[in-house]
Amino acid sequence: MNKLPHFLKLFLVITFFTSFINAQEIDNEEESGFEIEVLSLPSQMCDDYLSSKGWSTGLNTLKGGKEVYFAVGFSGVKAPKTSPRYIDSIQNAYTSAALQAKKELAEYWGKEVTNDLKTSMVERYSEGKKPQDLLSENKAKNDKGEMSLLEKAQLIMHQRLDAMMSDETKSKLENDQLDADELQKELDSITDQNSFQQTVNTSAQAQIRGMKTTYAGLSQTGVCAVSGWSENTSKQADALATGDFKILQNLKPGKPYSKRIPSHKSKEGITKLLSRFGAYIARNENGEIGIISYGQASAMRSDPTALQNAMRVAKLKAEAQIAQLSKENVDVKSKLEEVEIETGFKDSDMKDYYSERNSQERIAASSKLKVSGVRQYGTWAIPAHPITKKPVAGVILTWTPSDSNLAKKMKKTDSSSSSNKSSGSSWSEETGMTGGGSSGDDEEDF
C-alpha cells in the first residue's frame, strides 16, 4: 500500500530537478544568444571623479571632521557636432549641468535639515523638552549670533512647523497629552504639505550660497558637473559679496595657477583646454582664494581678423562668467537679508532662483557687468577643432583679491575715472562665488 505513494514522491522529485536543469539550460542558451550593451551616462565621469576622491553624493565627512555636501548635475549638448555653434552649445551645457547640481544639492540639503529637525524635536520631547521651549531656546541662541548655517535653517523650518501646527496639537503638547509617536505623525503630516516644502526649498537655496563646482567633465553623451558646499565656502561667498577679503587671504598656500591651468602654449595643453569651460575657484601659491575662467568661441575662418573677433567673443564670455557668478551670490545674500526669519520665506521669490529661466536672465545681465581686478592669463587658437573642424579661439582669465585691491587703488589715483564711482565694499558692481572645472577640490578648500 505504501509503495505507490513512495513511487509518486520519487517521480515528482525527479521531474522537478529535470525541469530545473532544463530551465537552466534554456537560460544559458538565451544569454549566449545576444550581447548586452551598457550605456554610458552623462553623469558617469562625475560619479567616477567622486569615487576617486573617496566621496559620494550627499553628506561627506572629511578627514578633519569637516562636513561637505556634494551633488551631480548633467546636461546634453544640444547642437550637432557639425554645427558652428557646437562650442557655444558645450558651454551652455556646462552652465545647465552646474545649475542642476546646485538644485540637487539644495534639495538634498533641505531634506537632510528637515529630517534632522524632526528627529531632534521628537527625541527632545521624549526627554521632556517641549517643541515650543526648544524653539524659544534656539531663537535666543540665534539672537546671540551663536548658530551655524545648518542651525539657522532648522530654526526657520521649526518656526514654520510651529505656525502650521494646529491649536489642538499645541494644547496637547503643552499638557503632555501627546506621545512621541503621535508627535512624529503630526510632524510628518505637516512636512508633506506643499506649503512647507516651499519653505524648505526656499530656505535651502538661500542658505547654501557658496556652492562651487569642483569638477566638470565632457563625454560623448554630454556634460556633467559636481557641486560642493560647506559652511566655509558659504563664508567665502559672503566675503566676496561684501568685498571683505580677509578670510580669502593668508590661507595655506595651494598650487600656483600655472600648475592648475593647462598650458596654452603646447599642443598637449590646448588639447586639455578644449574641454575647459566655465569659471571655478582655487587657492593659489600665495594662499589666496581666486577665480579662473575659461572662454571659447568659433571663428568662420583662420585669418587674423576672424580669429581676433573670436578671441574678443571668448573674452566676453569668460568675463561674463565671472560677473554672473558674482551677481548670483550678491542676489542670494541680499534676498536673504530682506526676508526675516519669522516669515519662514513664505512670500519670498527665492524658491525659483535656480530655475533655468532665471539663470539665463542672470547670465544675460552679467555680460554688462565689469569686474574689478580681472587679469588675462593667456590666449590660444587652433585652425581646426577636432570635432567641428572649424577654427576656435580661447581666453583664460583670473581674479584674486590682491588684484582687485590693486585695481581699486589705481582707480582712486586715476583722476580720469573719478566720475565712475565704484563701491569700496565690493569686488565688482555685483559679486559672489561659485565654481567650475576640475580644481579647488583640496580638502582645505572646504
ABEGO torsion letter per residue (X at the ends): XAAAAAAAAAAAAAAAAAAAAAAAAAAAAAAAABBBBBBBBAAAAAAAAAAAAGBBBEBBBBAAGBBBBBBBBBBBBABBAABAAAAAAAAAAAAAAAAAAAAAAAAAAAAAAAAAAAAAAAAAAAAGBBAAAAAAAAAAAAAAGABBAAAAAAAAAAAAAAAABBAAAAAAAAAGABBAAAAAAAAAAAAABAAAAAAAAAAAAAABBGBBBABBBBBAAEBBBBBBBBAAAAAAAAAAAAGBAAAABGBBBBBBAAAABBBAABAAAAAAAAABBEBBBBBBAAGBBBBBBBBBBBBABABAAAAAAAAAAAAAAAAAAAAAAAAAAAAAAAAAAABBAAAGGAABAAAAAABAAAAAAAAAAAAABBBBGBBBABBBBBABBAAAGBBBBBBBBBBBAAAAAAAAAAAAABAAAAABBBBAABABABBEBBBBEABGABAAAX
